[in-house]
Amino acid sequence: MAKNGVTAAELAEDVNDAILRLTGRRGEVGEHTVWRWLAGENQWPHERQRAALEQVTGCTAEALGFVRRGARVSPPAHEEDPLRRRTFLAAAGAAAAIGTGPPQRVGTADVDRLERWTR
């Protein structure tokens, strides 16, 4: 958009015009939809919208940064290990479960079992 000096509203209109040419019915893409595409909230637009975007921009949907549904995307290098996240969530869940029940005693064996479980 910046390269061609087009606003989100103008891109939405261009996409709607392209949908009209492709299907005979004007599209309903709005500025909000374009912002959702840019924010990555919608990673794979509807088929008509993709075809219209490709026609308007001259680029494939993938080249525009969209990701097919079900496609595996490599996580960024700086993202934490998912196993650590699961371990944290499991430990937090166990701690929450302990705090919600009636008062009970926790012994060394319980702590050892929890530590083995979260490794």
C-alpha positions, 0 to 999 in steps of 0.5 A: 500500500505504501509503495503505491500510495494507496490508503486502506479505504482505496484498496478496499474500493479497488478490491470491491471493483475487482470482485465486481469484474470477477463475479458480476456482484460488487464486493463488501470489503471495507477499510476495517477488513483491510486493517484486519489483513494488515494486522494478521487477524485474517491470514487467508481471505475468502477466495473472491477476495484473494482473487481480487487482491491478486488482480489489483496488486499483481502479486499472489496471496502468498507473496502478499504475506497471507498464509493458507489455512492449515499450512505450517508456519515456522515459529520466529527464532525468538519465540520461546520453546512451546514445551516450556510454555506447557510446563508453566501452564501445567504447573500453574494449573496444578497450583490453581487446583491446589488452591481451590479445594479444601485445605490439604497438606502437601508433603515432600512426595507431592512436591517431588511428583509435581517436579517430575510431572513438569519436567 
